[in-house]
Amino acid sequence: MKLFAKIFLSYWLATALFVVLAIMLTMAMRPPGEITSIQAMQPKLLADGVQAYQGGGPEALHKYMRGIHEAQHVHLYLFGDQGQDLGGRKTPPWITQVLNGQTRTADSVWGRFGPTRFLRSSATLADGHIYTLVIEFPPEPGGPFGPHGFPGLGILIAVLTSGLVCYFLARYVTTPVVRLREATRRLASGDLTARAGVSRGHDEIAELVRDFDRMAERIESLVNAQSRLLNDISHELRSPLARLNVALDLLRRKTGPEAQNSIDRIEREADRLNELIGRLLTIARLEAGNNSMQGARIGLRELIQEIVQDADFEAQSRNCHVRFAAGDECCVQGDSGLLRSAVENVVRNAICYTAEHTDVHVRLECAENSGQAVIAIADSGPGVPEDALDKLFRPFYRLDDSRMRETGGVGLGLSITERAVRLHGGSVRAMNRPQGGLVVEIRLPVIPSPPAAPDGVKNGVLYAG
């Protein structure tokens, strides 16, 4: 249940219950007023009614009752010991219920809540007969529960009024919480500019909102500073590396064959360092979000086909092959260079860890009904522990340092893949295969295929390459 609903229902039920109980308690404890005065006259009314009946019969009794009604605004009913109405009138069923004690009278606590109230008294007079007098009070025109004797209108008004007040109270309490929740989601998704907004109050929730905004601002400042530092260092390292390569070339010309192995080793390490700097620059660019997205339509089938051809040539050095199972054409919107790097990093990673004399399988599926293209790269390597699957896409994460040193990896390839895919609105995840090995699944949002194009334009698609 939402926080708003919890607060609203709790306050509303508590307030409504308080109002209803207050009304009922007031009614139960209030002085009976008119009932008290009539109740004191009951013995005299009973005796005078019996005397009128004995002296003049039903007509005299009826005349007496009419006089009492005009004077006291109450109705009298006189019954004999057999339960017969001595006034000669046809008694309604509710009078019979009062006579038999089936209805609470006005002198009881619960009897005061009814729209019509009664008094009942019995006495044995000198003639030996038992007479019962029932007095009916008219309903109060503006009684405690509403006009016209409607017993729920007052409570309904109280409940609606309290509900309206509690609604605005709950809205006031939950609005900053909703803003804070939305800002938290945006911040967690990578939007460092997310803020919960200005809160003008001075309560604990308002202070929490302001603290969150200060925290988000500090995080944005730190991340931007880290990105700028990484970018600046990477650029500064490029210059000495370039000079190192020139020096190596000059050294190669001046030295004899006995020094070539050492020079080749220095050159390989320099190339690795240059590749690392390039990847660091790519990470910094993706983290900053200032990439040069061209927004071009990209055909994934041809893009992946080119990657697979290049990767298959490299895999032959390990007696492996890269196989591509192409489905229907899938078109996505984005930067072809970033997507090429994202898929290529995963394919090369699979080549490094798949067993010799095995194949790396690349599969492309397009489901326009779900709006996603699925690229799956599976190898036949040793796999990854389950608790490390989510960590593979972190920068500089190494599952095994010794193994990473053998392959020359620094733990940035999959990190670049994750950021490039996320930048295109997609997602990436890694899973262990039941038969052994690892499969990395990339999902990208597809765009509708264009209409048929004239000759000279292949399927109306601008292919990356």
Backbone hydrogen bonds, N-H to C=O, Kabsch-Sander energy under -0.5 kcal/mol:
donor,donor_aa,acceptor,acceptor_aa,energy
6,K,2,K,-2.3
7,I,3,L,-2.6
8,F,4,F,-2.9
9,L,5,A,-2.7
10,S,6,K,-2.2
11,Y,7,I,-2.5
12,W,8,F,-2.5
13,L,9,L,-2.8
14,A,10,S,-2.1
15,T,11,Y,-2.6
16,A,12,W,-3.2
17,L,13,L,-2.6
18,F,14,A,-2.1
19,V,15,T,-2.5
20,V,16,A,-2.6
21,L,17,L,-2.5
22,A,18,F,-2.2
23,I,19,V,-2.3
24,M,20,V,-2.5
25,L,21,L,-2.7
26,T,22,A,-2.3
27,M,23,I,-2.3
28,A,24,M,-2.5
29,M,25,L,-2.1
30,R,26,T,-1.2
35,I,32,P,-1.7
36,T,33,G,-0.6
37,S,33,G,-1.4
38,I,34,E,-2.2
39,Q,35,I,-2.8
40,A,36,T,-1.7
41,M,37,S,-0.9
41,M,38,I,-0.5
42,Q,38,I,-0.5
42,Q,39,Q,-0.8
45,L,41,M,-2.9
46,L,42,Q,-2.7
47,A,43,P,-2.4
48,D,44,K,-3.1
49,G,45,L,-2.2
50,V,46,L,-2.2
51,Q,47,A,-2.3
52,A,48,D,-2.4
53,Y,49,G,-2.2
54,Q,50,V,-2.7
55,G,51,Q,-1.9
56,G,52,A,-2.2
57,G,53,Y,-2.2
60,A,56,G,-0.7
61,L,57,G,-2.1
62,H,58,P,-2.6
63,K,59,E,-2.3
64,Y,60,A,-2.1
65,M,61,L,-2.5
66,R,62,H,-2.2
67,G,63,K,-1.8
68,I,64,Y,-2.1
69,H,65,M,-2.1
70,E,66,R,-2.1
71,A,67,G,-1.8
72,Q,68,I,-3.5
73,H,69,H,-1.8
75,H,136,E,-2.1
77,Y,134,V,-2.0
79,F,132,T,-2.8
80,G,84,Q,-2.3
83,G,80,G,-1.7
86,L,78,L,-2.6
86,L,84,Q,-0.7
87,G,78,L,-0.6
88,G,85,D,-1.4
91,T,89,R,-0.8
95,I,92,P,-0.8
96,T,92,P,-1.3
97,Q,93,P,-1.9
98,V,94,W,-1.9
99,L,95,I,-2.6
100,N,96,T,-2.1
101,G,98,V,-1.4
102,Q,97,Q,-3.1
103,T,97,Q,-0.7
106,A,118,F,-4.6
108,S,105,T,-1.9
112,R,108,S,-0.6
112,R,109,V,-1.1
113,F,110,W,-1.4
114,G,111,G,-0.7
117,R,137,F,-0.7
119,L,135,I,-2.1
121,S,133,L,-2.1
123,A,131,Y,-2.4
125,L,123,A,-0.6
125,L,129,H,-1.7
128,G,125,L,-1.8
131,Y,123,A,-2.9
131,Y,129,H,-0.5
132,T,79,F,-2.3
133,L,121,S,-3.1
134,V,77,Y,-2.9
135,I,119,L,-2.8
136,E,75,H,-2.8
137,F,117,R,-2.9
137,F,135,I,-0.5
143,G,140,E,-1.1
143,G,146,G,-0.7
146,G,143,G,-1.8
148,H,141,P,-1.5
149,G,140,E,-0.5
149,G,146,G,-0.7
150,F,147,P,-1.9
153,L,145,F,-0.7
153,L,150,F,-0.7
154,G,145,F,-1.8
156,L,152,G,-2.6
157,I,153,L,-2.5
158,A,154,G,-2.1
159,V,155,I,-2.7
160,L,156,L,-2.6
161,T,157,I,-2.5
162,S,158,A,-2.5
163,G,159,V,-2.5
164,L,160,L,-2.2
165,V,161,T,-2.1
166,C,162,S,-2.6
167,Y,163,G,-2.1
168,F,164,L,-1.9
169,L,165,V,-1.9
170,A,166,C,-2.9
171,R,167,Y,-2.6
172,Y,168,F,-2.2
173,V,169,L,-1.9
174,T,170,A,-2.6
175,T,171,R,-2.0
178,V,174,T,-2.6
179,R,175,T,-2.2
180,L,176,P,-2.4
181,R,177,V,-2.3
182,E,178,V,-2.3
183,A,179,R,-2.3
184,T,180,L,-2.2
185,R,181,R,-2.1
186,R,182,E,-2.2
187,L,183,A,-2.5
188,A,184,T,-2.5
189,S,185,R,-1.7
190,G,187,L,-1.2
191,D,186,R,-2.5
192,L,190,G,-1.2
194,A,191,D,-1.4
200,R,198,V,-0.5
207,E,203,D,-2.0
208,L,204,E,-2.1
209,V,205,I,-2.3
210,R,206,A,-2.1
211,D,207,E,-2.4
212,F,208,L,-2.4
213,D,209,V,-2.1
214,R,210,R,-2.1
215,M,211,D,-2.5
216,A,212,F,-3.0
217,E,213,D,-2.3
218,R,214,R,-2.1
219,I,215,M,-2.7
220,E,216,A,-2.5
221,S,217,E,-2.1
222,L,218,R,-2.4
223,V,219,I,-2.8
224,N,220,E,-2.4
225,A,221,S,-2.2
226,Q,222,L,-2.5
227,S,223,V,-2.6
228,R,224,N,-2.6
229,L,225,A,-2.4
230,L,226,Q,-2.7
231,N,227,S,-2.4
232,D,228,R,-2.8
233,I,229,L,-2.7
234,S,230,L,-2.1
235,H,231,N,-2.1
236,E,232,D,-2.5
237,L,233,I,-1.9
238,R,234,S,-1.0
238,R,235,H,-0.5
239,S,235,H,-0.8
241,L,237,L,-1.7
242,A,238,R,-2.2
243,R,239,S,-2.1
244,L,240,P,-2.3
245,N,241,L,-2.2
246,V,242,A,-1.8
247,A,243,R,-2.6
248,L,244,L,-2.5
249,D,245,N,-2.0
250,L,246,V,-2.3
251,L,247,A,-2.7
252,R,248,L,-2.4
253,R,249,D,-1.3
254,K,250,L,-1.3
255,T,251,L,-1.6
259,A,256,G,-1.5
260,Q,257,P,-1.2
263,I,259,A,-2.1
264,D,260,Q,-2.9
265,R,261,N,-2.1
266,I,262,S,-2.3
267,E,263,I,-2.4
268,R,264,D,-2.3
269,E,265,R,-2.3
270,A,266,I,-2.2
271,D,267,E,-2.3
272,R,268,R,-2.3
273,L,269,E,-2.4
274,N,270,A,-2.4
275,E,271,D,-2.5
276,L,272,R,-2.6
277,I,273,L,-2.3
278,G,274,N,-2.1
279,R,275,E,-2.3
280,L,276,L,-2.5
281,L,277,I,-2.4
282,T,278,G,-1.9
283,I,279,R,-2.8
284,A,280,L,-2.6
285,R,281,L,-2.3
286,L,282,T,-2.5
287,E,283,I,-2.8
288,A,284,A,-2.0
289,G,285,R,-1.0
290,N,285,R,-1.0
293,M,291,N,-1.4
296,A,334,G,-1.4
298,I,332,V,-3.1
300,L,298,I,-0.7
300,L,330,C,-2.8
303,L,299,G,-1.7
304,I,300,L,-2.9
305,Q,301,R,-2.0
306,E,302,E,-2.0
307,I,303,L,-1.7
308,V,304,I,-2.8
309,Q,305,Q,-2.1
310,D,306,E,-2.0
311,A,307,I,-2.6
312,D,308,V,-2.6
313,F,309,Q,-1.4
314,E,310,D,-1.6
315,A,311,A,-2.3
316,Q,312,D,-0.9
317,S,314,E,-1.3
318,R,315,A,-1.8
319,N,316,Q,-1.5
320,C,315,A,-2.1
321,H,358,T,-1.3
323,R,321,H,-0.5
323,R,360,V,-3.0
325,A,323,R,-0.5
325,A,362,V,-3.2
326,A,324,F,-0.7
327,G,364,L,-0.7
332,V,298,I,-2.2
334,G,296,A,-2.1
336,S,334,G,-0.6
339,L,335,D,-2.2
340,R,336,S,-2.6
341,S,337,G,-2.2
342,A,338,L,-2.4
343,V,339,L,-2.4
344,E,340,R,-2.7
345,N,341,S,-2.2
346,V,342,A,-1.2
347,V,343,V,-2.3
348,R,344,E,-2.8
349,N,345,N,-1.9
350,A,346,V,-2.2
351,I,347,V,-2.1
352,C,348,R,-1.9
353,Y,349,N,-1.2
354,T,350,A,-1.8
355,A,380,S,-0.6
357,H,318,R,-0.8
357,H,319,N,-0.7
358,T,355,A,-1.0
360,V,321,H,-2.8
361,H,359,D,-0.6
361,H,378,A,-2.2
362,V,323,R,-3.0
362,V,360,V,-0.5
363,R,376,A,-2.6
364,L,325,A,-2.2
365,E,374,V,-2.4
367,A,372,Q,-2.2
368,E,366,C,-0.5
370,S,367,A,-0.7
371,G,367,A,-1.1
372,Q,367,A,-1.6
373,A,444,L,-3.2
374,V,365,E,-2.9
375,I,373,A,-0.5
375,I,442,I,-3.0
376,A,363,R,-2.5
376,A,374,V,-0.5
377,I,440,V,-2.4
378,A,361,H,-2.8
378,A,376,A,-0.5
379,D,438,L,-2.4
388,A,385,P,-1.9
389,L,385,P,-0.5
389,L,386,E,-1.0
391,K,388,A,-0.7
392,L,388,A,-0.7
392,L,389,L,-0.8
394,R,391,K,-1.9
396,F,411,G,-2.0
397,Y,394,R,-1.6
397,Y,411,G,-0.8
404,M,400,D,-2.4
405,R,401,D,-2.1
406,E,402,S,-1.5
407,T,403,R,-1.8
408,G,404,M,-1.4
409,G,404,M,-1.0
416,I,412,L,-2.4
417,T,413,G,-2.0
418,E,414,L,-2.5
419,R,415,S,-2.0
420,A,416,I,-2.6
421,V,417,T,-2.6
422,R,418,E,-2.4
423,L,419,R,-2.0
424,H,420,A,-0.9
424,H,421,V,-0.7
425,G,422,R,-1.6
426,G,421,V,-2.5
427,S,443,R,-2.0
429,R,441,E,-1.8
431,M,439,V,-2.6
433,R,437,G,-2.6
436,G,433,R,-1.6
439,V,431,M,-3.0
440,V,377,I,-2.6
441,E,429,R,-2.9
441,E,439,V,-0.5
442,I,375,I,-3.2
442,I,440,V,-0.5
443,R,427,S,-3.1
444,L,373,A,-2.3
446,V,371,G,-1.2
447,I,331,C,-2.7
457,V,454,P,-1.6
458,K,456,G,-0.6
459,N,457,V,-0.8
460,G,457,V,-0.7
461,V,458,K,-2.0
463,Y,461,V,-1.0
